[in-house]
Amino acid sequence: MLILEILIILFVGFLVFKFILMPKFSTKKVDISEIPQEFEDVYNKFKALDFSEINEKKKKLVFYCIAIVISFIAFLMIFIFTYLKSLKLGFSLIPLIFLAVFIVLFLLEFKKFKLLYTNVVRRFIQLINPNLNYNNTSFTNEEKYYQSACFDDLQLNSFIAKDTISGQSNDNYKFYASNISVTTTTENVFNGIFSTVILDKNIPSYTKINTENLEYITTYALGATNSYLKYIEMDNADFNKVLHVYSNDRLNATEILTSDILDYLCEFYNKYHVNFQIVFTGNYVYSRFFITQLFVPSFIGNLFNKSNFALCYVIITFIIEIIEKLSNNMSNFEE
């Protein structure tokens, strides 16, 4: 009986950690006052949508969670009295049966809740840009794209991806972004948002942009192409203070990174303080943002936390805006 009690304690503890204590969104927060008015318009439209079904699921999950805790406490108390020989052993099976039933009901409802939550995120994404869609899985060739970006000079051991936003940019370029977790045999290398945009013309260079906080690790600064890359000081003192550029073609890099792009990158970092890297080479633009996960379905807390959705908004609009600015410079290059 003691072994059974220990197993139940471990199982309930796992459920509490997995579904209640586990962080619901990225720990990175953004200053709401810095978010553009366009986000307010999107968020107000989003809040006006009908989410009654998922809210009902949320209430059921909270009820089942409370019922699980009460059943477990009842089982524990009856077990103590049984151990002291005040009650018969059979009495302890009653709350144990209730506990098992509520756990099964909880897991079934949580599965439905996750599907509804996927639809909630999809509706928000499409309010940002109707050309984009959301799915809680990865996309084809994502690991291949990540390796091609050469962010780090490291041998990867695992690559886990989910929560994909895909579709087309405003200029009809293929757009992918998702939460990924990348590890080596000894460490977690990256956990955050990785995006790939496929252009229709070729950029004849490899250029990488890093925020200043990544510079203390050489592999982040240069990556697998470090023997070919050189630091390039841009003609913008404010930009050089917070972002660094490395490229194997100085002329090409300076032609692409025009003053409006430098100003936009600098303004974004100074406003939101999100560490990121951008790589453009060939007909691809890769970027990654060090913000951990955006979308983790949890029935505890506010499903529509404004700061969480604001972070998603600024990341997606930032990528789209950069692509638009780069595409405006594509006339300078020939395939």
C-alpha positions as a Markdown table, in Angstrom:
| # | Residue | x | y | z |
|---|---|---|---|---|
| 1 | Met | 0.0 | 0.0 | 0.0 |
| 2 | Leu | 2.9 | 2.4 | 0.8 |
| 3 | Ile | 4.3 | 1.8 | -2.7 |
| 4 | Leu | 1.0 | 2.6 | -4.3 |
| 5 | Glu | 0.8 | 5.8 | -2.3 |
| 6 | Ile | 4.3 | 6.9 | -3.4 |
| 7 | Leu | 3.4 | 6.2 | -7.1 |
| 8 | Ile | 0.2 | 8.3 | -6.8 |
| 9 | Ile | 2.1 | 11.2 | -5.2 |
| 10 | Leu | 4.7 | 11.1 | -8.0 |
| 11 | Phe | 2.0 | 11.0 | -10.7 |
| 12 | Val | 0.0 | 13.9 | -9.2 |
| 13 | Gly | 3.2 | 15.9 | -8.7 |
| 14 | Phe | 4.0 | 15.4 | -12.4 |
| 15 | Leu | 0.5 | 16.6 | -13.4 |
| 16 | Val | 0.9 | 19.7 | -11.3 |
| 17 | Phe | 4.3 | 20.5 | -12.7 |
| 18 | Lys | 3.3 | 19.8 | -16.3 |
| 19 | Phe | 0.0 | 21.6 | -16.5 |
| 20 | Ile | 0.1 | 24.2 | -13.7 |
| 21 | Leu | 3.6 | 25.2 | -12.7 |
| 22 | Met | 5.2 | 25.0 | -16.2 |
| 23 | Pro | 5.7 | 28.5 | -17.7 |
| 24 | Lys | 2.8 | 29.3 | -20.0 |
| 25 | Phe | 4.5 | 31.7 | -22.4 |
| 26 | Ser | 7.9 | 33.3 | -22.9 |
| 27 | Thr | 9.5 | 34.7 | -19.8 |
| 28 | Lys | 10.5 | 37.7 | -22.0 |
| 29 | Lys | 8.0 | 40.6 | -21.6 |
| 30 | Val | 7.7 | 43.7 | -23.6 |
| 31 | Asp | 6.8 | 47.2 | -22.5 |
| 32 | Ile | 3.1 | 47.6 | -23.6 |
| 33 | Ser | 3.6 | 51.4 | -23.8 |
| 34 | Glu | 6.2 | 50.8 | -26.6 |
| 35 | Ile | 3.9 | 48.7 | -28.7 |
| 36 | Pro | 2.5 | 50.5 | -31.8 |
| 37 | Gln | -1.1 | 51.5 | -32.1 |
| 38 | Glu | -1.6 | 48.9 | -34.8 |
| 39 | Phe | -1.2 | 46.2 | -32.2 |
| 40 | Glu | -4.0 | 47.8 | -30.1 |
| 41 | Asp | -6.3 | 47.6 | -33.1 |
| 42 | Val | -5.4 | 43.9 | -33.7 |
| 43 | Tyr | -5.7 | 43.0 | -30.0 |
| 44 | Asn | -9.1 | 44.7 | -29.7 |
| 45 | Lys | -10.4 | 42.8 | -32.7 |
| 46 | Phe | -9.0 | 39.6 | -31.2 |
| 47 | Lys | -10.6 | 40.2 | -27.8 |
| 48 | Ala | -14.0 | 40.8 | -29.6 |
| 49 | Leu | -14.0 | 37.3 | -31.1 |
| 50 | Asp | -16.1 | 34.5 | -29.5 |
| 51 | Phe | -13.9 | 32.3 | -27.3 |
| 52 | Ser | -16.8 | 30.9 | -25.2 |
| 53 | Glu | -16.0 | 27.3 | -26.0 |
| 54 | Ile | -12.3 | 27.4 | -24.8 |
| 55 | Asn | -13.4 | 29.3 | -21.7 |
| 56 | Glu | -15.8 | 26.5 | -20.9 |
| 57 | Lys | -13.1 | 24.0 | -21.3 |
| 58 | Lys | -10.9 | 26.1 | -19.1 |
| 59 | Lys | -13.5 | 26.0 | -16.3 |
| 60 | Lys | -13.9 | 22.2 | -16.6 |
| 61 | Leu | -10.1 | 21.8 | -16.3 |
| 62 | Val | -10.0 | 23.9 | -13.2 |
| 63 | Phe | -12.8 | 21.9 | -11.7 |
| 64 | Tyr | -11.1 | 18.5 | -12.5 |
| 65 | Cys | -7.9 | 19.8 | -11.1 |
| 66 | Ile | -9.5 | 20.8 | -7.8 |
| 67 | Ala | -11.4 | 17.4 | -7.8 |
| 68 | Ile | -8.1 | 15.6 | -8.3 |
| 69 | Val | -6.5 | 17.4 | -5.4 |
| 70 | Ile | -9.5 | 16.8 | -3.1 |
| 71 | Ser | -9.6 | 13.1 | -4.0 |
| 72 | Phe | -5.9 | 12.7 | -3.4 |
| 73 | Ile | -6.2 | 14.4 | 0.0 |
| 74 | Ala | -9.1 | 12.2 | 0.9 |
| 75 | Phe | -7.2 | 9.1 | -0.1 |
| 76 | Leu | -4.2 | 10.2 | 1.9 |
| 77 | Met | -6.3 | 10.9 | 5.0 |
| 78 | Ile | -8.2 | 7.5 | 4.8 |
| 79 | Phe | -4.9 | 5.7 | 4.2 |
| 80 | Ile | -3.5 | 7.3 | 7.4 |
| 81 | Phe | -6.6 | 6.2 | 9.4 |
| 82 | Thr | -6.3 | 2.7 | 7.8 |
| 83 | Tyr | -2.7 | 2.5 | 8.8 |
| 84 | Leu | -3.7 | 3.4 | 12.3 |
| 85 | Lys | -6.3 | 0.7 | 12.1 |
| 86 | Ser | -9.2 | 3.0 | 12.6 |
| 87 | Leu | -10.8 | 2.1 | 9.2 |
| 88 | Lys | -10.8 | -0.9 | 7.0 |
| 89 | Leu | -8.4 | -1.0 | 4.0 |
| 90 | Gly | -11.3 | -1.1 | 1.5 |
| 91 | Phe | -12.4 | 2.5 | 2.4 |
| 92 | Ser | -9.2 | 3.9 | 0.8 |
| 93 | Leu | -10.2 | 2.5 | -2.6 |
| 94 | Ile | -13.2 | 4.9 | -2.8 |
| 95 | Pro | -11.2 | 8.1 | -3.2 |
| 96 | Leu | -8.7 | 6.2 | -5.2 |
| 97 | Ile | -11.3 | 5.4 | -7.8 |
| 98 | Phe | -12.5 | 9.0 | -7.8 |
| 99 | Leu | -8.9 | 10.1 | -8.3 |
| 100 | Ala | -8.4 | 7.8 | -11.3 |
| 101 | Val | -11.7 | 8.9 | -12.9 |
| 102 | Phe | -10.9 | 12.6 | -12.5 |
| 103 | Ile | -7.4 | 12.2 | -13.9 |
| 104 | Val | -8.8 | 10.4 | -17.0 |
| 105 | Leu | -11.4 | 13.1 | -17.5 |
| 106 | Phe | -8.8 | 15.8 | -17.0 |
| 107 | Leu | -6.5 | 14.4 | -19.6 |
| 108 | Leu | -9.3 | 14.0 | -22.1 |
| 109 | Glu | -10.5 | 17.6 | -21.6 |
| 110 | Phe | -6.9 | 18.9 | -21.8 |
| 111 | Lys | -6.5 | 17.3 | -25.2 |
| 112 | Lys | -9.6 | 19.1 | -26.5 |
| 113 | Phe | -8.4 | 22.3 | -24.8 |
| 114 | Lys | -5.1 | 22.1 | -26.8 |
| 115 | Leu | -6.9 | 21.8 | -30.1 |
| 116 | Leu | -9.1 | 24.9 | -29.2 |
| 117 | Tyr | -6.0 | 26.8 | -28.1 |
| 118 | Thr | -4.4 | 26.1 | -31.5 |
| 119 | Asn | -7.4 | 27.8 | -33.1 |
| 120 | Val | -7.1 | 30.8 | -30.8 |
| 121 | Val | -3.5 | 31.4 | -31.8 |
| 122 | Arg | -4.4 | 30.9 | -35.5 |
| 123 | Arg | -7.1 | 33.6 | -35.3 |
| 124 | Phe | -4.7 | 36.0 | -33.7 |
| 125 | Ile | -2.0 | 35.3 | -36.3 |
| 126 | Gln | -4.4 | 35.9 | -39.2 |
| 127 | Leu | -5.4 | 39.2 | -37.7 |
| 128 | Ile | -1.8 | 40.2 | -37.9 |
| 129 | Asn | -1.5 | 39.1 | -41.5 |
| 130 | Pro | -4.3 | 37.2 | -43.4 |
| 131 | Asn | -1.6 | 35.5 | -45.5 |
| 132 | Leu | -0.2 | 33.7 | -42.5 |
| 133 | Asn | -1.4 | 30.5 | -40.8 |
| 134 | Tyr | -0.6 | 28.7 | -37.6 |
| 135 | Asn | -0.1 | 25.0 | -36.8 |
| 136 | Asn | 1.3 | 23.4 | -33.6 |
| 137 | Thr | 3.8 | 21.2 | -35.6 |
| 138 | Ser | 7.0 | 21.9 | -37.5 |
| 139 | Phe | 7.4 | 22.5 | -41.2 |
| 140 | Thr | 9.3 | 20.5 | -43.8 |
| 141 | Asn | 13.1 | 21.0 | -44.0 |
| 142 | Glu | 13.2 | 23.2 | -41.0 |
| 143 | Glu | 16.3 | 21.6 | -39.5 |
| 144 | Lys | 18.0 | 21.8 | -42.9 |
| 145 | Tyr | 17.2 | 25.5 | -43.0 |
| 146 | Tyr | 18.5 | 26.0 | -39.5 |
| 147 | Gln | 21.8 | 24.2 | -40.3 |
| 148 | Ser | 22.2 | 26.3 | -43.5 |
| 149 | Ala | 22.0 | 29.5 | -41.6 |
| 150 | Cys | 25.3 | 28.6 | -39.8 |
| 151 | Phe | 24.4 | 30.4 | -36.6 |
| 152 | Asp | 26.8 | 28.4 | -34.5 |
| 153 | Asp | 30.0 | 26.5 | -34.9 |
| 154 | Leu | 28.5 | 23.5 | -33.1 |
| 155 | Gln | 27.5 | 19.9 | -33.8 |
| 156 | Leu | 23.8 | 19.5 | -33.0 |
| 157 | Asn | 22.5 | 16.6 | -31.1 |
| 158 | Ser | 18.7 | 17.3 | -31.2 |
| 159 | Phe | 16.4 | 19.6 | -33.0 |
| 160 | Ile | 12.8 | 20.0 | -31.7 |
| 161 | Ala | 10.3 | 22.2 | -33.5 |
| 162 | Lys | 6.6 | 23.1 | -33.0 |
| 163 | Asp | 4.2 | 26.1 | -33.2 |
| 164 | Thr | 4.8 | 27.0 | -36.9 |
| 165 | Ile | 3.6 | 30.2 | -38.5 |
| 166 | Ser | 3.7 | 29.8 | -42.2 |
| 167 | Gly | 2.4 | 31.5 | -45.4 |
| 168 | Gln | 3.6 | 34.5 | -47.4 |
| 169 | Ser | 4.9 | 37.9 | -46.7 |
| 170 | Asn | 3.3 | 41.0 | -48.1 |
| 171 | Asp | 5.7 | 40.6 | -51.1 |
| 172 | Asn | 4.6 | 37.0 | -51.6 |
| 173 | Tyr | 7.8 | 35.4 | -50.3 |
| 174 | Lys | 7.4 | 32.1 | -48.5 |
| 175 | Phe | 7.5 | 32.7 | -44.7 |
| 176 | Tyr | 8.1 | 30.2 | -41.9 |
| 177 | Ala | 8.6 | 30.8 | -38.2 |
| 178 | Ser | 8.4 | 28.4 | -35.3 |
| 179 | Asn | 9.5 | 27.7 | -31.7 |
| 180 | Ile | 12.5 | 25.4 | -31.7 |
| 181 | Ser | 14.8 | 23.9 | -29.1 |
| 182 | Val | 18.3 | 23.0 | -30.2 |
| 183 | Thr | 20.9 | 21.1 | -28.1 |
| 184 | Thr | 24.3 | 19.6 | -28.4 |
| 185 | Thr | 25.4 | 16.6 | -26.3 |
| 186 | Thr | 26.3 | 18.9 | -23.4 |
| 187 | Glu | 24.1 | 22.0 | -23.6 |
| 188 | Asn | 20.9 | 23.7 | -24.7 |
| 189 | Val | 22.2 | 25.9 | -27.6 |
| 190 | Phe | 19.0 | 27.7 | -28.5 |
| 191 | Asn | 15.4 | 27.9 | -27.4 |
| 192 | Gly | 13.3 | 30.5 | -29.1 |
| 193 | Ile | 11.8 | 31.6 | -32.4 |
| 194 | Phe | 13.5 | 30.6 | -35.7 |
| 195 | Ser | 12.3 | 32.0 | -39.0 |
| 196 | Thr | 13.1 | 31.4 | -42.7 |
| 197 | Val | 12.0 | 33.6 | -45.6 |
| 198 | Ile | 12.6 | 32.5 | -49.2 |
| 199 | Leu | 13.3 | 35.3 | -51.6 |
| 200 | Asp | 12.9 | 35.3 | -55.4 |
| 201 | Lys | 16.4 | 36.7 | -56.0 |
| 202 | Asn | 19.9 | 35.7 | -54.9 |
| 203 | Ile | 22.0 | 37.7 | -52.4 |
| 204 | Pro | 25.6 | 37.1 | -53.4 |
| 205 | Ser | 27.1 | 37.1 | -49.9 |
| 206 | Tyr | 26.8 | 35.7 | -46.4 |
| 207 | Thr | 26.0 | 38.4 | -43.9 |
| 208 | Lys | 25.2 | 38.0 | -40.2 |
| 209 | Ile | 23.8 | 40.6 | -37.8 |
| 210 | Asn | 24.0 | 40.0 | -34.0 |
| 211 | Thr | 22.8 | 42.0 | -31.0 |
| 212 | Glu | 25.5 | 43.1 | -28.6 |
| 213 | Asn | 24.7 | 40.7 | -25.8 |
| 214 | Leu | 25.6 | 37.7 | -28.0 |
| 215 | Glu | 29.1 | 39.0 | -28.8 |
| 216 | Tyr | 30.8 | 37.5 | -25.7 |
| 217 | Ile | 30.4 | 34.0 | -27.2 |
| 218 | Thr | 32.5 | 33.7 | -30.4 |
| 219 | Thr | 30.4 | 31.0 | -31.9 |
| 220 | Tyr | 27.3 | 33.3 | -31.8 |
| 221 | Ala | 29.3 | 36.1 | -33.4 |
| 222 | Leu | 30.8 | 34.2 | -36.2 |
| 223 | Gly | 29.5 | 30.6 | -36.4 |
| 224 | Ala | 30.6 | 27.9 | -38.8 |
| 225 | Thr | 31.8 | 30.4 | -41.4 |
| 226 | Asn | 34.1 | 32.3 | -39.1 |
| 227 | Ser | 37.2 | 31.9 | -41.4 |
| 228 | Tyr | 35.4 | 33.9 | -44.1 |
| 229 | Leu | 33.6 | 36.6 | -42.1 |
| 230 | Lys | 34.9 | 40.0 | -41.1 |
| 231 | Tyr | 33.5 | 42.5 | -38.8 |
| 232 | Ile | 32.1 | 45.5 | -40.7 |
| 233 | Glu | 31.6 | 48.8 | -39.0 |
| 234 | Met | 28.5 | 50.4 | -40.4 |
| 235 | Asp | 28.1 | 54.1 | -41.1 |
| 236 | Asn | 25.8 | 54.5 | -38.2 |
| 237 | Ala | 27.3 | 55.1 | -34.7 |
| 238 | Asp | 24.0 | 54.3 | -32.8 |
| 239 | Phe | 23.7 | 51.0 | -34.7 |
| 240 | Asn | 27.3 | 50.0 | -34.0 |
| 241 | Lys | 26.7 | 50.4 | -30.3 |
| 242 | Val | 24.1 | 47.7 | -30.0 |
| 243 | Leu | 24.4 | 45.6 | -33.2 |
| 244 | His | 27.4 | 44.1 | -35.0 |
| 245 | Val | 27.6 | 43.0 | -38.7 |
| 246 | Tyr | 29.8 | 40.2 | -40.1 |
| 247 | Ser | 30.1 | 39.4 | -43.8 |
| 248 | Asn | 32.3 | 37.8 | -46.4 |
| 249 | Asp | 31.5 | 40.7 | -48.8 |
| 250 | Arg | 31.8 | 44.2 | -47.3 |
| 251 | Leu | 30.5 | 46.0 | -50.4 |
| 252 | Asn | 27.5 | 43.8 | -50.8 |
| 253 | Ala | 26.6 | 44.0 | -47.1 |
| 254 | Thr | 26.7 | 47.8 | -47.0 |
| 255 | Glu | 24.6 | 47.9 | -50.2 |
| 256 | Ile | 21.9 | 45.7 | -48.6 |
| 257 | Leu | 22.0 | 47.3 | -45.1 |
| 258 | Thr | 20.9 | 50.7 | -46.1 |
| 259 | Ser | 20.3 | 53.5 | -43.6 |
| 260 | Asp | 16.6 | 52.8 | -43.2 |
| 261 | Ile | 17.3 | 49.1 | -42.3 |
| 262 | Leu | 20.0 | 50.1 | -39.9 |
| 263 | Asp | 17.7 | 52.6 | -38.2 |
| 264 | Tyr | 14.9 | 50.1 | -38.0 |
| 265 | Leu | 17.1 | 47.3 | -36.5 |
| 266 | Cys | 18.5 | 49.7 | -34.0 |
| 267 | Glu | 15.1 | 51.1 | -33.0 |
| 268 | Phe | 13.7 | 47.6 | -32.6 |
| 269 | Tyr | 16.5 | 46.4 | -30.3 |
| 270 | Asn | 16.5 | 49.6 | -28.2 |
| 271 | Lys | 12.8 | 49.5 | -27.8 |
| 272 | Tyr | 12.2 | 45.8 | -27.0 |
| 273 | His | 15.6 | 44.5 | -25.9 |
| 274 | Val | 15.1 | 41.2 | -27.6 |
| 275 | Asn | 18.3 | 39.4 | -28.5 |
| 276 | Phe | 18.3 | 38.2 | -32.1 |
| 277 | Gln | 20.5 | 37.2 | -35.1 |
| 278 | Ile | 19.7 | 37.7 | -38.8 |
| 279 | Val | 21.5 | 35.9 | -41.6 |
| 280 | Phe | 20.9 | 36.6 | -45.3 |
| 281 | Thr | 22.6 | 34.5 | -48.0 |
| 282 | Gly | 21.6 | 33.2 | -51.4 |
| 283 | Asn | 17.8 | 33.6 | -51.6 |
| 284 | Tyr | 17.2 | 33.0 | -47.9 |
| 285 | Val | 16.8 | 35.3 | -44.9 |
| 286 | Tyr | 17.1 | 33.5 | -41.5 |
| 287 | Ser | 16.5 | 34.9 | -38.1 |
| 288 | Arg | 16.3 | 33.7 | -34.5 |
| 289 | Phe | 15.0 | 35.4 | -31.4 |
| 290 | Phe | 16.2 | 34.4 | -27.9 |
| 291 | Ile | 12.8 | 34.5 | -26.1 |
| 292 | Thr | 11.9 | 30.9 | -25.3 |
| 293 | Gln | 8.5 | 29.6 | -26.2 |
| 294 | Leu | 5.6 | 31.8 | -27.1 |
| 295 | Phe | 2.7 | 29.3 | -27.2 |
| 296 | Val | 2.3 | 26.8 | -24.4 |
| 297 | Pro | -1.3 | 26.0 | -23.7 |
| 298 | Ser | -2.2 | 26.3 | -20.1 |
| 299 | Phe | -5.6 | 26.6 | -18.4 |
| 300 | Ile | -4.1 | 28.5 | -15.4 |
| 301 | Gly | -4.0 | 32.3 | -15.7 |
| 302 | Asn | -5.1 | 34.6 | -18.4 |
| 303 | Leu | -5.4 | 33.0 | -21.8 |
| 304 | Phe | -5.2 | 36.3 | -23.6 |
| 305 | Asn | -2.4 | 38.0 | -21.7 |
| 306 | Lys | -1.7 | 41.2 | -23.5 |
| 307 | Ser | 2.0 | 41.3 | -23.1 |
| 308 | Asn | 2.4 | 37.7 | -24.4 |
| 309 | Phe | 0.4 | 38.4 | -27.6 |
| 310 | Ala | 2.3 | 41.8 | -27.9 |
| 311 | Leu | 5.6 | 39.9 | -28.0 |
| 312 | Cys | 4.3 | 37.6 | -30.8 |
| 313 | Tyr | 3.0 | 40.6 | -32.7 |
| 314 | Val | 6.3 | 42.6 | -32.6 |
| 315 | Ile | 8.4 | 39.5 | -33.6 |
| 316 | Ile | 6.1 | 38.7 | -36.6 |
| 317 | Thr | 5.8 | 42.2 | -37.8 |
| 318 | Phe | 9.5 | 42.8 | -37.4 |
| 319 | Ile | 10.4 | 39.9 | -39.7 |
| 320 | Ile | 7.8 | 41.0 | -42.3 |
| 321 | Glu | 9.1 | 44.6 | -42.2 |
| 322 | Ile | 12.7 | 43.5 | -42.6 |
| 323 | Ile | 11.8 | 41.4 | -45.6 |
| 324 | Glu | 9.9 | 44.3 | -47.2 |
| 325 | Lys | 12.9 | 46.6 | -46.7 |
| 326 | Leu | 15.3 | 44.0 | -48.1 |
| 327 | Ser | 13.1 | 43.3 | -51.1 |
| 328 | Asn | 13.1 | 47.0 | -51.8 |
| 329 | Asn | 16.9 | 46.7 | -52.2 |
| 330 | Met | 16.8 | 43.7 | -54.4 |
| 331 | Ser | 16.8 | 45.8 | -57.5 |
| 332 | Asn | 20.4 | 46.4 | -56.8 |
| 333 | Phe | 21.3 | 42.8 | -57.5 |
| 334 | Glu | 21.1 | 40.5 | -60.4 |
| 335 | Glu | 20.5 | 36.8 | -60.2 |
